[in-house]
Amino acid sequence: MQPVTSGSVECLSVGILVADHLCDPIDSVPAAGGVVICPRLPLSIGGCASNVAVDLARLGIRVGAVGCVGQDYFGRFIIDTLSAANVDVRDIRQLEDAETSGTLIINVRGEDRRFIHAPGANARLRAEDIPLDRVRSAKVLYVGGYLLMPALEGEPLASLFRQARAAGVKTVLDIVMPGPGDNWSKLEGVLAETDVFLPNRDEAAILTGTLDPLEQAQCFAGAGAGAVVITCGGEGSVLVSGKRRMHAAAYEVEYKGGTGAGDAFDAGFIMGLLRGEDLAGCLRWGSAIGASCVRSISATDSVFTRPEAEQFMRDHPLLIEGV
């Protein structure tokens, strides 16, 4: 694929850009004052917008990233890593008075990941930082990490999505739950302008008060989202769109870590949209790319290329049923 240098992109990936500080899986978290030895503590690209952009670039999609970083080492690392992955980085702001966002990710064998997160420059992203001409010339506008970017919450994002849809651009939204709060009020107006909403089951449970993924999806669809996909880890995903209800199984692969798996699912689903797939086809792409991600502890290192994904899906049929 030729490097992105000018012109339009197929997907504009907007949202949180993060430097991930990872540990290889350990047997247990150390007690106070204790030490646990692990083989590696790698630094890796992270954050929803970064991960989706890198994953789409690996799939051969022309993609640009939009977000904020600091004028520090980690900001330079994020920009350089995205650029090396063939992501268009012209719309990333480097702020003098904010540090780049970082996440410490602790992997314990047999347990879900633990995150310690510093929002940093991501909290400064505003709607006016997202160039409308670039939005209108794309096919998909993805926003990831919503609810961690206070300046973008509510009407600013709803207005951006409204303008994107008026130009024929599909709007795709994913969230990160920062903790308790009035998050539904920040989300409800945006859902009415969202073509595809992609939360995971735990996030959806906090927002809706129900543990059932189908009921969760129906709640978000009732608020106006065109299609809702609830990702459920090893139990697959549930989709609601209009009168359509579907459950997709999960592909079985060697599991090393879940970091970035939801973002990889998002990238796969967007790949399906860009290829003109139906909803089942988009679920298949999302499931395959999400599964490829968990083969590594990092968010993007093991994600399939397009030929790898297509071969994997040919070799491994995925059960998708109506519910």
Secondary structure, DSSP 8 states (H G I E B T S, - for coil): -----SS--SEEEEE--EEEEE---BSS---TT-----S---EEEESHHHHHHHHHHHTT--EEEEEEEESSHHHHHHHHHHHHTT-EEEEEEEETTS---EEEEE-BTTS--EEEEE-GGGGG--GGGS-HHHHHHSSEEEEEEETS-GGGTTHHHHHHHHHHHHTT-EEEEEE---SSSSHHHHHHHHHTT-SEE--BHHHHHHHHS---HHHHHHHHHHTT-SEEEEE-GGG-EEEEETTEEEEE-------S--TTHHHHHHHHHHHHHHTT--HHHHHHHHHHHHHHHTTSSSSSTT---HHHHHHHHHHS---EEE-
